[in-house]
Every structure is written in C-alpha cells, then in structure tokens.
C-alpha cells in the first residue's frame, strides 16, 4: 500500500468517530450507538481533520496511476469541503433537505433493526436527540451572531417539517419507529422513553427555528455570486461558466420540449399537446397503480428485471450488487433518494420514496426512468461497483468520496442510456424520461437564475417574462409551466433549490460533462472505442469530481 492510500485509510479511521451518523450511512460498523457532536467545537474538529489531511497529502508524490487518481480526487474534494467549513456553510446551513437535524433523523432509516443490539443502538440514538439538538442550537445561534444564518423561509419550512415528524396525526416518526421494533422488558421501556425524548426535542427544535432563529434569518433566499460559485464547484467537482451554462439551460429545455411534443403526437394523436398526452396517460388504467405498497412492489419488479437483463450484456454486475431493495420512508416529505450498501453488503443498496401525505395513486409512466436513475444502471450500479473495488480503490474512495455532479450526472446519463439501449421504446415511458430531463434542465435555469438574480433573456424561447430579474416567485411560475409533477412534490423541489444552492443543476450539468467525456473518449480511441468498456473503466475510477474524472479518463 502506498503512502496516499495509507493516508486515505487513516482519514476514514479518524473521520468515523467525529461523524458517527455518517459512518452508519456509509456502512462503517462500530458507531451505531454514537451521535455526532453538533456543537461549534464538534464542527471545528471535523474541519481540522480535513486541514491536516490536505496539508499532508499535498507533500506526497503518487507512486502509480491509481494513487494519482486518488490524490487528485482527495485534493479536489477535501479542498472544497474545507472551503465550505471555513465559510461556515457546513455548520450553519439549514434547508428542507439538509442540516444537522436531517442527518440525525435520516440515519435512523438505514440502521439495522433486527435483534436486541440493533434496537439498543436505535434507542441510544433516540435518547441522544435532546443533547445533540441543544448543541446544534448553540452552533446556529453563534453562526447567526457572526452573520452566518440561513434564509428565513427555509428555517420556517424546516420548522414545519419538525411539526409533521412529531404530530401524532401526521408522520409521528419517532413513535412509529419505536412501534415497529421488537423489544421487551427494560429495553422496551427505554425505547419508549427514547421516542418520547426525540419527539419532544424535535418539536422544541422546530419552535426554536420558528421563534428564535427565523427572525434572524436572511430576507433573501438568493445566495449571491461568491457563495454560488463555491457551491457550484463543490457540487460539480468542476468549474463551469455560469452565464454560458444558464443560457445552455434554455436551449436544452427547448430541445427537450420539442422532443416531448413529437412523442405526445404518438400518444394522443397528431397535433396533441404535451398536457393532452399526459392526461391520456394518466387516464389509462394500465398505467395507474393504487396504494403506495403496490407501487413499491411495481418498482421492485422493474428494478429486478433491469438488473437481470443488463447483467452480462451492457454491464458486468457482480453478485453482491444484484440486490436492490425498494422501500417507502416513514416520512412524507416527497423526496426520492438512494442509500448505498454497507461496506460488507450485509445492508443492501436501497431506493427510498417519501410519499406525500396526499398521494395514493401513482402513474407508472412517470417513474420507469426513476427506477433506472436510482437503481441500475444508475446510482446502485455506480455505488456498488465502487464499493467492490477494494483491490484498486482505498477506503476513502469507496466509502466517503461523493461528488453530486459525478453521481447525479451519471444517474441522469443512465436514464438517457436506457433510452439509447431501447428500454424506453414505449412512448409513455419515453415521455416520462423526457419530462424528468426537462425538470433537470429547468432546474439549471431556475437555480442559477434565482440565486444570481439574473436577467431573464429577452429572446428566451418560451417568451417568459423577458428582461425581468429572477425572483423565487418567478422560479415557481416557471417550474409550474414546464414541469408536470404533483404540486406538493414540486413545491418541495422548489424549496429545496432555494435552500441548497448549486446542487439541483449538478444533475443536468453533470450529465452534460459525462456525455462530453464519452465523446472525448470516442475521439481518442476511434474504432477501438467500446461503450461497455468505457462504462467499466469510468466507474472503476470511483466517485470523483468531474474535472479530475476527465483528466483520469484522458490517461486511460
């Protein structure tokens, strides 16, 4: 083992005790009974570990190509993480999708639940909620005193989430979790007390957000150029021209909607609008499933079929990666996401859906592409293949390295790939893919536009408020005009963009860079280019920023 890999492995060993919930999420064993220190001192300790590692890493020369890839990945990822810590964003950002609170709650979804030890670990974490949230409260107040505080609307929206999670008539998350676990005697009593403690602490934290922190919150949700530039680079792992990318978003959305109109004519007849095609698909009983459990089963069957058919043809999927579980979350926030396997694959990869409270019917045509995005050949293949490369990737690369532009860009590329491979031959399923792609293109426009408060092009192809400046309200109007999602789901998406600048465009921009990388590989290799080999070689590099990815691919 070279010095770079040894340093990377040591970093994981030192990182896990500082981030026990992150260790659980990454599948690192031994930390399930511990909780992160969310105090200012806890965040400072995390930043100091990164700082020491970057300083030491900078002095080491790679001994071979795999260590060059590892060093490039670590310097890029850790360097940007440190910049985020130093700016105060990691410790003080609160949004509807990410915060210290969300990490505490969401890790409970992936923890083992079978056996007394597993239940005891969950109980310990539930009982730790009051202390952890009190630490986090101090961190947020100190940040606000220094001028680092999230937008008021985001703080109020998270306070509303706290209400939903703790309301007995709504999610009642912690009591519901306790009710699903098998415990008896003293452990059962402790579990009930833990659920009570976590419920009370989360409800109190929601009150704190609403009554104390929100009045200190920023009026504007726009991030501004300096913050957005750092956020964009962090999420992409690449520097892009934001103005050029913003204008490309309009052109890409226009291209996608022209394709959608052509497919709509195949569905609902010549001259049919997209909305008419959508109405015809939604009225088709063969494309509608009632009940979220039945819909989960449909997703599972489609995922299993995709794995079986793609393995040995377009990809070589190793046995541990052939299992993916489709699950419903016990909350109703409206998000869909993937969680990777544990390091030893005892916990499989999982696709999660937080079904909104109002939704009980599901259109399959909309979600075929979602299964490919979250499962195979999307996130599950990508994450599992990285995890299985212990012979060539160090533990940091396999467990902790993640770039949204690389990961979400690959998953969106995977959707398009399945269309290229013939898996979206049904016009309804293809319209669903194009609709999802158009959402991601609209996000490029809205996210960059709202956070930089740019002028809307006077010659934009949609005639949308030409010459005006973007506001959150115009962002919502644009999304409603161009995205065909259930309103409460889309509203969550919109709030997410406002609270998490730079992340939403990483999907479509990431896909753009993946496609450029493929074209560059074709140009380099000419007639020797093989698509299956390109995918294998690219994924075997592990997750890394998109700029380091292109450099590494150029050396293959």
SESE-248424 format. One record per residue (C-alpha): chain; x, y, z. Coordinates in steps of 0.5 Angstrom, whole numbers, plus 2048, in hexadecimal, padded with zeros to 3 digits. Layout:
<sites>
SITE filo  c1  c2  c3
SITE    A   X   Y   Z
...
</sites>
This chain:
<sites>
SITE filo  c1  c2  c3
SITE    A 800 800 800
SITE    A 803 807 7FE
SITE    A 803 80D 803
SITE    A 7FD 810 7FF
SITE    A 7F9 80A 800
SITE    A 7FB 809 807
SITE    A 7F9 811 809
SITE    A 7F3 810 806
SITE    A 7F1 80A 80A
SITE    A 7F3 80D 810
SITE    A 7EF 813 80F
SITE    A 7E9 80E 80F
SITE    A 7EB 80C 815
SITE    A 7EC 813 818
SITE    A 7E5 815 815
SITE    A 7E1 810 817
SITE    A 7E1 812 81F
SITE    A 7E0 819 81D
SITE    A 7DA 817 818
SITE    A 7D6 811 81B
SITE    A 7D0 812 818
SITE    A 7D4 813 811
SITE    A 7D7 80D 813
SITE    A 7D1 809 814
SITE    A 7CE 80C 80D
SITE    A 7D5 80A 80A
SITE    A 7D4 803 80C
SITE    A 7DA 803 811
SITE    A 7D9 7FF 817
SITE    A 7DA 800 81E
SITE    A 7D7 807 81F
SITE    A 7CF 806 81F
SITE    A 7CF 807 827
SITE    A 7D2 80E 826
SITE    A 7D0 815 824
SITE    A 7D3 81B 820
SITE    A 7D6 821 824
SITE    A 7D2 826 821
SITE    A 7D5 82C 826
SITE    A 7DA 831 823
SITE    A 7DF 82D 825
SITE    A 7DD 827 822
SITE    A 7DD 82A 81B
SITE    A 7E4 82D 81D
SITE    A 7E6 826 81E
SITE    A 7E4 824 817
SITE    A 7E7 82A 814
SITE    A 7EE 829 817
SITE    A 7EE 822 815
SITE    A 7ED 824 80E
SITE    A 7F2 829 80E
SITE    A 7F7 825 811
SITE    A 7F6 81F 80C
SITE    A 7F6 824 806
SITE    A 7FD 827 808
SITE    A 800 820 809
SITE    A 7FD 81E 802
SITE    A 800 824 7FF
SITE    A 807 821 800
SITE    A 806 81A 7FE
SITE    A 808 818 7F7
SITE    A 804 813 7F4
SITE    A 807 80C 7F2
SITE    A 803 80A 7ED
SITE    A 7FD 80C 7E9
SITE    A 7F8 809 7EE
SITE    A 7FB 80E 7F3
SITE    A 7FB 814 7EE
SITE    A 7F3 813 7ED
SITE    A 7F3 812 7F5
SITE    A 7F7 818 7F6
SITE    A 7F3 81C 7F1
SITE    A 7EC 81A 7F4
SITE    A 7EE 81C 7FB
SITE    A 7F2 822 7FA
SITE    A 7EB 825 7F6
SITE    A 7E6 822 7FB
SITE    A 7E9 823 801
SITE    A 7EC 82A 7FF
SITE    A 7E5 82C 7FD
SITE    A 7E2 829 804
SITE    A 7E7 82D 808
SITE    A 7E5 834 804
SITE    A 7DE 832 806
SITE    A 7DF 831 80D
SITE    A 7E4 838 80D
SITE    A 7DE 83C 80A
SITE    A 7D9 839 810
SITE    A 7D4 836 80B
SITE    A 7D5 82E 80E
SITE    A 7D3 830 815
SITE    A 7CE 836 814
SITE    A 7CA 834 80D
SITE    A 7C3 831 80F
SITE    A 7BF 82F 809
SITE    A 7B9 82B 808
SITE    A 7BD 825 805
SITE    A 7C4 826 809
SITE    A 7C6 828 810
SITE    A 7C9 825 816
SITE    A 7C2 824 818
SITE    A 7C0 820 812
SITE    A 7C7 81C 813
SITE    A 7C4 81A 81A
SITE    A 7BD 818 817
SITE    A 7BF 814 811
SITE    A 7C5 810 813
SITE    A 7BF 80C 817
SITE    A 7BC 80A 810
SITE    A 7C2 806 80F
SITE    A 7C4 803 816
SITE    A 7C4 7FB 817
SITE    A 7BD 7FA 81A
SITE    A 7BD 7F2 81C
SITE    A 7C0 7F0 823
SITE    A 7C1 7F3 829
SITE    A 7C7 7F6 828
SITE    A 7C4 7FA 822
SITE    A 7BE 7FC 826
SITE    A 7C3 7FE 82C
SITE    A 7C7 802 827
SITE    A 7C1 806 824
SITE    A 7BF 807 82B
SITE    A 7C5 80A 82D
SITE    A 7C5 80F 827
SITE    A 7BE 811 828
SITE    A 7C0 813 82F
SITE    A 7C5 817 82D
SITE    A 7C1 81C 829
SITE    A 7C0 821 82E
SITE    A 7C7 822 82F
SITE    A 7C9 822 828
SITE    A 7C4 827 826
SITE    A 7C6 82B 82C
SITE    A 7CD 82B 829
SITE    A 7CA 82D 822
SITE    A 7C6 832 825
SITE    A 7CC 835 828
SITE    A 7D0 835 822
SITE    A 7CB 838 81E
SITE    A 7CA 83E 823
SITE    A 7D1 83F 823
SITE    A 7D1 83F 81B
SITE    A 7CC 844 81B
SITE    A 7CF 848 81F
SITE    A 7D5 848 81A
SITE    A 7D0 84A 815
SITE    A 7D0 843 812
SITE    A 7C9 841 812
SITE    A 7C4 83D 80D
SITE    A 7BE 841 80A
SITE    A 7B8 842 80E
SITE    A 7B4 83E 809
SITE    A 7B8 838 80A
SITE    A 7B8 838 811
SITE    A 7B0 839 811
SITE    A 7B0 833 80D
SITE    A 7B4 82E 811
SITE    A 7B0 830 817
SITE    A 7AA 82E 813
SITE    A 7AE 827 812
SITE    A 7AF 826 819
SITE    A 7A8 827 81A
SITE    A 7A6 822 815
SITE    A 7AB 81D 818
SITE    A 7A8 81E 81F
SITE    A 7A1 81F 81E
SITE    A 79D 818 820
SITE    A 798 81A 81B
SITE    A 79E 81A 815
SITE    A 7A4 816 815
SITE    A 7A5 815 81C
SITE    A 7AC 813 81A
SITE    A 7B0 811 821
SITE    A 7AA 80E 824
SITE    A 7A8 80A 81D
SITE    A 7AF 808 81D
SITE    A 7AF 805 824
SITE    A 7A9 801 823
SITE    A 7AC 7FE 81D
SITE    A 7B2 7FB 821
SITE    A 7B1 7F4 825
SITE    A 7B3 7F6 82C
SITE    A 7B1 7F3 833
SITE    A 7B2 7F5 83A
SITE    A 7B7 7FA 83C
SITE    A 7B9 7FB 835
SITE    A 7B2 7FD 833
SITE    A 7B1 802 839
SITE    A 7B8 805 837
SITE    A 7B6 805 82F
SITE    A 7AF 809 831
SITE    A 7B3 80E 835
SITE    A 7B8 80F 82F
SITE    A 7B2 810 82B
SITE    A 7AF 815 82F
SITE    A 7B5 819 830
SITE    A 7B7 819 829
SITE    A 7B0 81B 827
SITE    A 7B0 821 82D
SITE    A 7B7 823 82B
SITE    A 7B5 823 823
SITE    A 7AF 827 825
SITE    A 7B2 82C 829
SITE    A 7B8 82D 824
SITE    A 7B2 82F 81F
SITE    A 7B0 834 824
SITE    A 7B7 837 824
SITE    A 7B7 837 81D
SITE    A 7B1 83B 81C
SITE    A 7B1 840 822
SITE    A 7B9 841 823
SITE    A 7BD 83F 81D
SITE    A 7B8 841 818
SITE    A 7B7 849 81A
SITE    A 7BF 849 819
SITE    A 7BF 845 812
SITE    A 7C0 849 80C
SITE    A 7BB 84C 808
SITE    A 7BD 84A 801
SITE    A 7BE 843 7FF
SITE    A 7C3 844 7FA
SITE    A 7CA 842 7FB
SITE    A 7CD 847 7F7
SITE    A 7D3 846 7F2
SITE    A 7D9 845 7F7
SITE    A 7D5 840 7FB
SITE    A 7D2 83D 7F5
SITE    A 7D9 83C 7F1
SITE    A 7DC 838 7F7
SITE    A 7D5 834 7F8
SITE    A 7D5 832 7F0
SITE    A 7DC 830 7F0
SITE    A 7DB 82C 7F6
SITE    A 7D5 828 7F4
SITE    A 7D8 827 7ED
SITE    A 7DF 826 7EE
SITE    A 7E1 82A 7E8
SITE    A 7E1 832 7E6
SITE    A 7DC 834 7E1
SITE    A 7DA 83B 7DE
SITE    A 7D4 83C 7E2
SITE    A 7D1 841 7DD
SITE    A 7D2 83C 7D7
SITE    A 7CF 836 7DB
SITE    A 7C9 83B 7DD
SITE    A 7C8 83C 7D5
SITE    A 7C9 835 7D3
SITE    A 7C4 833 7D8
SITE    A 7BE 837 7D4
SITE    A 7C1 834 7CE
SITE    A 7C1 82D 7D1
SITE    A 7BA 82D 7D4
SITE    A 7B7 830 7CD
SITE    A 7BA 82A 7C9
SITE    A 7B7 825 7CE
SITE    A 7B0 828 7CE
SITE    A 7B1 828 7C6
SITE    A 7B2 820 7C7
SITE    A 7AC 820 7CC
SITE    A 7A7 823 7C7
SITE    A 7AA 81E 7C2
SITE    A 7A9 818 7C7
SITE    A 7A2 81B 7C9
SITE    A 79F 81A 7C2
SITE    A 7A1 813 7C2
SITE    A 79D 812 7C9
SITE    A 797 817 7C8
SITE    A 797 818 7C0
SITE    A 799 81D 7BB
SITE    A 79A 824 7BE
SITE    A 799 822 7C5
SITE    A 79C 826 7CA
SITE    A 7A0 823 7D0
SITE    A 79B 824 7D5
SITE    A 796 821 7D1
SITE    A 79B 81B 7D0
SITE    A 79C 81B 7D8
SITE    A 794 81B 7D9
SITE    A 793 815 7D4
SITE    A 799 811 7D8
SITE    A 796 813 7DF
SITE    A 78F 810 7DD
SITE    A 792 80A 7DB
SITE    A 790 804 7E0
SITE    A 796 800 7DE
SITE    A 79B 806 7E0
SITE    A 798 807 7E6
SITE    A 799 804 7ED
SITE    A 795 805 7F3
SITE    A 799 805 7FA
SITE    A 7A0 806 7FC
SITE    A 7A1 7FF 7FE
SITE    A 79F 7FC 7F7
SITE    A 7A3 802 7F4
SITE    A 7A9 800 7F8
SITE    A 7A8 7F9 7F5
SITE    A 7A8 7FB 7EE
SITE    A 7AF 7FF 7EF
SITE    A 7B2 7F9 7F2
SITE    A 7B0 7F4 7EC
SITE    A 7B2 7F9 7E7
SITE    A 7B9 7FA 7EA
SITE    A 7BA 7F3 7EB
SITE    A 7B8 7F2 7E3
SITE    A 7BD 7F7 7E2
SITE    A 7C3 7F4 7E6
SITE    A 7C2 7ED 7E3
SITE    A 7C1 7F0 7DB
SITE    A 7C7 7F5 7DC
SITE    A 7CC 7F0 7DF
SITE    A 7D1 7EC 7DA
SITE    A 7CE 7F1 7D4
SITE    A 7D0 7F8 7D5
SITE    A 7D3 7F7 7DC
SITE    A 7D6 7F2 7E1
SITE    A 7D2 7F2 7E7
SITE    A 7D6 7EF 7ED
SITE    A 7D1 7EA 7F1
SITE    A 7D1 7EF 7F8
SITE    A 7CF 7F5 7F3
SITE    A 7C9 7F1 7F0
SITE    A 7C5 7F2 7F6
SITE    A 7C1 7F9 7F7
SITE    A 7BB 7FA 7FC
SITE    A 7B6 7FF 7FA
SITE    A 7B3 802 800
SITE    A 7AE 807 803
SITE    A 7B0 80C 808
SITE    A 7AC 80D 80E
SITE    A 7AC 815 80D
SITE    A 7A8 818 808
SITE    A 7AD 81E 805
SITE    A 7AC 81C 7FE
SITE    A 7B4 81A 7FC
SITE    A 7B6 814 7F9
SITE    A 7BD 812 7FA
SITE    A 7C2 80C 7FA
SITE    A 7C7 80A 800
SITE    A 7CD 805 7FF
SITE    A 7CE 7FE 801
SITE    A 7D2 7FE 808
SITE    A 7DA 7FC 807
SITE    A 7D9 7F5 807
SITE    A 7D2 7F5 803
SITE    A 7CE 7F2 80A
SITE    A 7CA 7F8 809
SITE    A 7C8 7F8 801
SITE    A 7C7 7FF 7FD
SITE    A 7C0 802 7FE
SITE    A 7BC 806 7FA
SITE    A 7B7 80B 7FE
SITE    A 7B1 80F 7FD
SITE    A 7AE 813 802
SITE    A 7A7 813 7FF
SITE    A 7A3 81A 800
SITE    A 79D 819 805
SITE    A 798 81B 800
SITE    A 79A 816 7FA
SITE    A 797 80F 7FA
SITE    A 797 80E 7F2
SITE    A 79E 80D 7EE
SITE    A 79F 80E 7E7
SITE    A 7A4 808 7E4
SITE    A 7A6 80C 7DE
SITE    A 7A9 812 7E2
SITE    A 7AD 80D 7E6
SITE    A 7B0 808 7E2
SITE    A 7B6 80D 7E1
SITE    A 7B7 80E 7E8
SITE    A 7B8 807 7EA
SITE    A 7BD 807 7E4
SITE    A 7C0 80D 7E8
SITE    A 7C0 80B 7EF
SITE    A 7C2 803 7ED
SITE    A 7C5 800 7E7
SITE    A 7C9 803 7E3
SITE    A 7C8 809 7E8
SITE    A 7CA 80A 7EF
SITE    A 7CA 803 7F1
SITE    A 7CF 800 7EC
SITE    A 7D3 806 7ED
SITE    A 7D4 806 7F4
SITE    A 7D4 7FE 7F5
SITE    A 7DA 7FE 7EF
SITE    A 7DE 803 7F3
SITE    A 7DD 7FF 7FA
SITE    A 7DF 7F9 7F7
SITE    A 7E6 7FC 7F4
SITE    A 7EA 7FA 7FA
SITE    A 7EF 7F8 7F6
SITE    A 7F0 7FF 7F3
SITE    A 7ED 804 7F7
SITE    A 7EE 806 7FE
SITE    A 7E9 806 804
SITE    A 7E8 80E 803
SITE    A 7E7 80D 7FB
SITE    A 7E2 807 7FD
SITE    A 7DE 80A 803
SITE    A 7DF 811 803
SITE    A 7E0 815 7FD
SITE    A 7DA 817 7F9
SITE    A 7D9 81D 7F4
SITE    A 7D2 81E 7F2
SITE    A 7D4 820 7EB
SITE    A 7D7 81A 7EA
SITE    A 7D2 816 7EE
SITE    A 7CC 819 7EC
SITE    A 7CE 81B 7E5
SITE    A 7D0 813 7E4
SITE    A 7C9 811 7E6
SITE    A 7C6 816 7E1
SITE    A 7CA 814 7DC
SITE    A 7C8 80D 7DE
SITE    A 7C1 80F 7DC
SITE    A 7C3 811 7D5
SITE    A 7C7 80B 7D4
SITE    A 7C1 806 7D6
SITE    A 7BD 80A 7D0
SITE    A 7C3 809 7CB
SITE    A 7C3 802 7CD
SITE    A 7BC 801 7CB
SITE    A 7B9 801 7D2
SITE    A 7B4 807 7D1
SITE    A 7B1 804 7CB
SITE    A 7AA 805 7CE
SITE    A 7A8 80D 7CC
SITE    A 7A5 80E 7D3
SITE    A 7AC 80B 7D7
SITE    A 7B0 810 7D2
SITE    A 7AB 816 7D3
SITE    A 7AD 814 7DB
SITE    A 7B4 814 7DA
SITE    A 7B4 81B 7D6
SITE    A 7AF 81E 7DB
SITE    A 7B4 81C 7E0
SITE    A 7BA 81F 7DC
SITE    A 7B6 825 7DB
SITE    A 7B5 826 7E2
SITE    A 7BD 826 7E3
SITE    A 7BE 82B 7DD
SITE    A 7B9 830 7E0
SITE    A 7BD 82F 7E7
SITE    A 7C3 831 7E3
SITE    A 7C0 838 7E1
SITE    A 7BC 839 7E8
SITE    A 7C1 837 7ED
SITE    A 7C7 83C 7E9
SITE    A 7C2 841 7E8
SITE    A 7BE 842 7EE
SITE    A 7C5 841 7F2
SITE    A 7C9 846 7EE
SITE    A 7C2 84A 7ED
SITE    A 7C4 84A 7E5
SITE    A 7C0 84E 7E0
SITE    A 7BB 849 7DC
SITE    A 7BE 849 7D5
SITE    A 7BA 84E 7D0
SITE    A 7BA 849 7CB
SITE    A 7B8 842 7CF
SITE    A 7B5 83D 7CB
SITE    A 7AF 83D 7D0
SITE    A 7AD 844 7D0
SITE    A 7AE 844 7D8
SITE    A 7AE 84B 7DB
SITE    A 7B3 84D 7D6
SITE    A 7B8 852 7D9
SITE    A 7B6 852 7E0
SITE    A 7BA 84F 7E6
SITE    A 7B9 848 7E9
SITE    A 7B6 848 7F0
SITE    A 7B3 842 7F4
SITE    A 7AC 843 7F2
SITE    A 7AE 843 7EA
SITE    A 7B2 83D 7EB
SITE    A 7AC 83A 7EE
SITE    A 7A8 83C 7E8
SITE    A 7AD 83A 7E3
SITE    A 7AD 833 7E6
SITE    A 7A6 832 7E6
SITE    A 7A6 834 7DF
SITE    A 7AB 82F 7DD
SITE    A 7AA 829 7E2
SITE    A 7A5 824 7E3
SITE    A 7A5 822 7EA
SITE    A 7A0 821 7EF
SITE    A 7A0 828 7F2
SITE    A 7A2 827 7F9
SITE    A 7A8 823 7F7
SITE    A 7AA 828 7F2
SITE    A 7AA 82D 7F8
SITE    A 7AE 829 7FC
SITE    A 7B3 829 7F6
SITE    A 7B3 831 7F5
SITE    A 7B4 832 7FD
SITE    A 7BA 82D 7FC
SITE    A 7BD 831 7F7
SITE    A 7BD 838 7FA
SITE    A 7C0 835 801
SITE    A 7C5 830 7FD
SITE    A 7C8 835 7F8
SITE    A 7CC 832 7F3
SITE    A 7CA 82A 7F4
SITE    A 7C4 82A 7EF
SITE    A 7C8 82C 7E9
SITE    A 7CD 827 7EA
SITE    A 7C9 821 7E7
SITE    A 7C8 824 7E0
SITE    A 7CF 828 7E0
SITE    A 7D2 821 7E3
SITE    A 7CE 81D 7DD
SITE    A 7D1 822 7D8
SITE    A 7D8 821 7DA
SITE    A 7D7 81A 7DA
SITE    A 7D5 81A 7D3
SITE    A 7DB 81F 7D1
SITE    A 7DF 81A 7D5
SITE    A 7DC 814 7D1
SITE    A 7DD 818 7CA
SITE    A 7E5 819 7CC
SITE    A 7E6 812 7CD
SITE    A 7E3 810 7C6
SITE    A 7E7 816 7C3
SITE    A 7ED 813 7C7
SITE    A 7EC 80B 7C5
SITE    A 7E9 80C 7BE
SITE    A 7E7 805 7BC
SITE    A 7E9 802 7C2
SITE    A 7E4 805 7C7
SITE    A 7DF 800 7CA
SITE    A 7DA 803 7CE
SITE    A 7DA 7FE 7D3
SITE    A 7E1 7FE 7D5
SITE    A 7E0 806 7D5
SITE    A 7DB 805 7DB
SITE    A 7DF 800 7DE
SITE    A 7E5 804 7DE
SITE    A 7E2 80A 7E0
SITE    A 7DE 807 7E6
SITE    A 7E4 803 7E8
SITE    A 7E8 80A 7EA
SITE    A 7E3 80B 7F0
SITE    A 7DF 811 7F1
SITE    A 7E3 818 7F0
SITE    A 7E2 81F 7EE
SITE    A 7E0 820 7E6
SITE    A 7E7 824 7E5
SITE    A 7EB 81E 7E8
SITE    A 7E7 819 7E4
SITE    A 7E8 81C 7DD
SITE    A 7F0 81C 7DF
SITE    A 7F0 815 7E1
SITE    A 7EC 812 7DB
SITE    A 7F1 816 7D6
SITE    A 7F6 812 7D9
SITE    A 7F3 80B 7D8
</sites>
